[in-house]
């Protein structure tokens, strides 16, 4: 009777490495797919950052002492600010 119990235990142990291999394979596939998503996200982040940088640098050319001094520059920054807001909300 003991040998039958040992054989059943061995069968379960032999089966575990096979399912562990599948788990490792699935995790590896998921891990390898992450950089592709991160690259697309990085591009969006970089574009948003550039828009924010542009607004920050050119603000003094459009606004002085709390008043708009260049309507065209201010309109452009307002448009960029809207794009930044839309990108952040997504």
SEZAKOL-273156 format. One record per residue (C-alpha): residue number from 0; residue in three letters; x, y, z. Coordinates in steps of 0.1 Angstrom, whole numbers. Layout:
<n:NUM res:ala c1:X c2:Y c3:Z>
...
This chain:
<n:0 res:unk c1:0 c2:0 c3:0>
<n:1 res:unk c1:28 c2:24 c3:7>
<n:2 res:unk c1:43 c2:19 c3:-27>
<n:3 res:unk c1:10 c2:29 c3:-43>
<n:4 res:unk c1:8 c2:60 c3:-22>
<n:5 res:unk c1:44 c2:69 c3:-33>
<n:6 res:unk c1:36 c2:63 c3:-69>
<n:7 res:unk c1:6 c2:87 c3:-67>
<n:8 res:unk c1:28 c2:114 c3:-50>
<n:9 res:unk c1:54 c2:110 c3:-77>
<n:10 res:unk c1:28 c2:115 c3:-104>
<n:11 res:unk c1:17 c2:148 c3:-89>
<n:12 res:unk c1:52 c2:160 c3:-85>
<n:13 res:unk c1:60 c2:151 c3:-121>
<n:14 res:unk c1:30 c2:170 c3:-132>
<n:15 res:unk c1:39 c2:202 c3:-113>
<n:16 res:unk c1:70 c2:211 c3:-133>
<n:17 res:unk c1:50 c2:209 c3:-165>
<n:18 res:unk c1:24 c2:235 c3:-153>
<n:19 res:unk c1:53 c2:256 c3:-139>
<n:20 res:unk c1:68 c2:256 c3:-173>
<n:21 res:unk c1:36 c2:269 c3:-188>
<n:22 res:unk c1:34 c2:296 c3:-161>
<n:23 res:unk c1:69 c2:307 c3:-168>
<n:24 res:unk c1:62 c2:307 c3:-205>
<n:25 res:unk c1:31 c2:329 c3:-201>
<n:26 res:unk c1:49 c2:353 c3:-177>
<n:27 res:unk c1:78 c2:356 c3:-202>
<n:28 res:unk c1:54 c2:363 c3:-231>
<n:29 res:unk c1:37 c2:390 c3:-210>
<n:30 res:unk c1:70 c2:405 c3:-199>
<n:31 res:unk c1:82 c2:406 c3:-235>
<n:32 res:unk c1:51 c2:424 c3:-247>
<n:33 res:unk c1:54 c2:452 c3:-221>
<n:34 res:unk c1:83 c2:472 c3:-238>
<n:35 res:unk c1:62 c2:476 c3:-269>
<n:36 res:unk c1:34 c2:493 c3:-249>
<n:37 res:unk c1:59 c2:514 c3:-229>
<n:38 res:unk c1:75 c2:527 c3:-261>
<n:39 res:unk c1:41 c2:540 c3:-274>
<n:40 res:unk c1:34 c2:555 c3:-240>
<n:41 res:unk c1:68 c2:571 c3:-239>
<n:42 res:unk c1:62 c2:589 c3:-271>
<n:43 res:unk c1:29 c2:603 c3:-258>
<n:44 res:unk c1:46 c2:614 c3:-226>
<n:45 res:unk c1:75 c2:631 c3:-245>
<n:46 res:unk c1:50 c2:650 c3:-267>
<n:47 res:unk c1:31 c2:662 c3:-237>
<n:48 res:unk c1:63 c2:672 c3:-219>
<n:49 res:unk c1:74 c2:692 c3:-250>
<n:50 res:unk c1:41 c2:710 c3:-252>
<n:51 res:unk c1:43 c2:719 c3:-215>
<n:52 res:unk c1:79 c2:730 c3:-219>
<n:53 res:unk c1:69 c2:752 c3:-249>
<n:54 res:unk c1:41 c2:768 c3:-229>
<n:55 res:unk c1:64 c2:775 c3:-199>
<n:56 res:unk c1:92 c2:790 c3:-221>
<n:57 res:unk c1:70 c2:812 c3:-242>
<n:58 res:unk c1:45 c2:824 c3:-216>
<n:59 res:unk c1:65 c2:856 c3:-209>
<n:60 res:unk c1:62 c2:864 c3:-246>
<n:61 res:unk c1:24 c2:863 c3:-244>
<n:62 res:unk c1:17 c2:876 c3:-210>
<n:63 res:unk c1:33 c2:904 c3:-190>
<n:64 res:unk c1:21 c2:918 c3:-156>
<n:65 res:unk c1:-10 c2:896 c3:-158>
<n:66 res:unk c1:-21 c2:909 c3:-191>
<n:67 res:unk c1:-20 c2:893 c3:-226>
<n:68 res:unk c1:6 c2:911 c3:-247>
<n:69 res:unk c1:5 c2:889 c3:-277>
<n:70 res:unk c1:-30 c2:875 c3:-286>
<n:71 res:unk c1:-15 c2:852 c3:-312>
<n:72 res:unk c1:10 c2:837 c3:-288>
<n:73 res:unk c1:-16 c2:834 c3:-261>
<n:74 res:unk c1:-40 c2:817 c3:-284>
<n:75 res:unk c1:-13 c2:792 c3:-294>
<n:76 res:unk c1:-5 c2:784 c3:-258>
<n:77 res:unk c1:-42 c2:780 c3:-250>
<n:78 res:unk c1:-45 c2:755 c3:-279>
<n:79 res:unk c1:-14 c2:736 c3:-266>
<n:80 res:unk c1:-27 c2:736 c3:-231>
<n:81 res:unk c1:-60 c2:721 c3:-244>
<n:82 res:unk c1:-40 c2:694 c3:-261>
<n:83 res:unk c1:-20 c2:687 c3:-229>
<n:84 res:unk c1:-53 c2:684 c3:-209>
<n:85 res:unk c1:-67 c2:660 c3:-235>
<n:86 res:unk c1:-36 c2:638 c3:-234>
<n:87 res:unk c1:-35 c2:637 c3:-196>
<n:88 res:unk c1:-72 c2:627 c3:-193>
<n:89 res:unk c1:-67 c2:597 c3:-217>
